[in-house]
Amino acid sequence: MSASAQRDEAAPGPRAVGRPAPTRAAAALRARLRDPILRRVAAVGLLGAILAALVVALAGDREVLHGITVPTAVLLPGLALLTCLAEITVVRLRHGEAVEELSLYEAALVIDVLLLPPREALLAAAAGLVAASVVQRRPMVKAAFNLGTYTAAVSVLILIVHLAGGSPGTVTPRVLVAVVAGTFAFTAVNLCCLAQVLGLINGRPPWTVVRAEARLSAYMALGTVATGLTTTVIALHAPLLLPFMAMPALAVTYAYRAAAREADERARSACLLRLSHALAEREDVERRFLLLVREAFDAELALILPEGQDEALSVTAAEPAVVRRGAAPSWLGAARDIDGPAQLSEHVEPGVRHVVVVPVAAGGRRFGTAAFVSRTRSRMSTGDVTLLASLANALAVSLRGAQHLDRLVEETSKLQAVVEQSAEGIMVVDGDALVQMWNPALEALTRVPAAEALGRPMAQLFDVSAQQDSGSLMPVSPGTPRAAAELTIQRPDGEQRRIRMAHSASFAADGLTRDVIVISDLTREYRTERLKSDFIAMVSHELRTPLTPIVGYVDLLRKRGDRMTPQKRSEALELIGDRAAHLSRLVEDLLLASRFGDGEEIALDVSGASHDLRALVAQVVQDLGSPRVVVTAPDVPVPAYCDGGRTLQVLANLIGNGLKYSAEDATVEVTVRATEQAVYVDVRDHGRGIPADALERVFEKFYRVEDPMTMSTSGTGIGLFLARRLARAMGGDVTVVSTLDVGSAFTLSLGRPY
Ligand code: ADP
């Protein structure tokens, strides 16, 4: 079998169509000749013409082998027909990324050259080629290129053979050598011309193309010689055997075709397997679909026009690894809206013979249109079209899946953000009450990290004290899947928190499947609430204490006042006055305290003047009237810069507390002292003392040390709060040192007057 290596890439792509107006013809021709491919086609054509002229001039109409009885007038068209048939009998073989087209054309040329005079041989070769180009509707540029190349190559073959001469009727060694040499020369010329264009298209130097193809071309040249010579000899000596000569050639052709088809199928299966992976992975799916489907169907061009867009993604045989984005081709026209697969062969551009168009749609959703331009001369088989349609459908399914996945990922990330950023704790437990989700807010609330919580039973994580109802952790049931419960938990750091768990559970026939629990921290509200109720209880108690004697004595005076001695009456009035004054102080203190928040510095209405601290202490001690107070003070006045009234209030609170929180017979020592910078009053008692962790808290509003003693001692918890704030407002302070069960020492410090 004789064959020629021919690549489709060698065929320059379709050029501008339409006939230029005669006046513009020259300009159009010049413009075309600026195209490097067209320039090479023109050069090859010129070479062919020159060599053909040389043949006509040198070899004339000498024949190489005489002895054939058929007249040239009959032989010429016969051999031209044979040449045409040989060119049409093509087997396409994949060879790496390229496709080899193997034909019997060159073998037919050898027969032409041996049996016909040079001029007629040229004619038969050219006519056969032109006829084959017309039958196969080859693009003009490609047909012209082939004609130029083969004319040049066959001219070289003719010249070599005819220069060598020959003996009539027999294939002498001289002829044999000349034919072999001529065929190799033919192959070399053909390959060099081809390399010029291939090199240009692939961006490689022509020489590398020649090197890559040389070996295959040499083998093919040998096949060409063998087939051509054998056929010629049989034609000369036993023409009746010629049909038998055709049979092995045809058999080999069909065997090749079968092998080629099988190789195609294998390559296609491999591509489709890769495609199925690509579709399943749903990543970059359109691009990978184009690359693999183009390869599987060996299409000249594969494109996808996404729905509602004007730009298409496409990949061509010339650049099989590159997907480009560009304007949709005009030949797609109305076919972009078709509902089912269609083959177009009319109204397409020159050079684009057969197009298969399939919709990319699935489940009632359309994603676009895919089109495949055939690389072969025949229409695509129905099986292939159906397969393409199914693949396009699979692409649509994959795209739809990818869209769903994207949406799902988006929704999940939104949900994730809600869970992550929620100020409330969110926990999800499964049917066995094992923790499945534990958000950051819950980590902060419970001080248990998510990594530690996940997978553990919920009851282990909430250290609910034994007194609480065990059902409060899981108050849901199939009848009440939504429920909320408040409970107090103990954190790993020992702190107690009051929480509210709002459950939203789902149940199946065999019990709980999942429970989503939103957990709010109520500790602050809970404490405030408790503080409020404690405060109300404390205030009502404190108000009632002085009110009870006032009401009692007023009642006594009303009923028996006229019968009482003046002294008794004055005592009763004094007591009423005293309790009323206490009440008024209490109310005043409460009002004052209500104006400040904890930790807030006061802008108090205090006046500053020089007062003798000794005298202020003496007045407070006298007002308190307790013999337990022992005062130590310098003999001279101790001037302090302060508000006299407010200082009396502070001292009364400190000395009063000393008396209140120590035993009935214990003394309270009050010391007035001065340094250069400041003046001080120390109030030392021998009472119960204050626990170390409460030393600073006693200055907080409403804080009272909770112990049996305070339970038995009345008080509001605002005395020290006000004392410190008043002292600070006057530029001083109140501090304390205390030892539990030994006693406390409060110190009021004030500035000296300037
Ligand atoms: P209260 O009206 O309760 O006395 P204070 O603000 O004056 O309010 O005192 C706050 C708390 O500090 C008291 O309830 C008491 O527990 C504690 N405290 C104050 N002074 C003394 C003291 N001298 N000895 C022991 N505890 C004291």
Residues whose N, C-alpha, C, O or C-beta is under 5 A from the ligand:
A	BS01	ADP	N657 G658 Y661 G687 G689 I690 V698 Y703 R704 V705 T710 S714 G715 T716 G717 I718 G719 L720 F721 S744
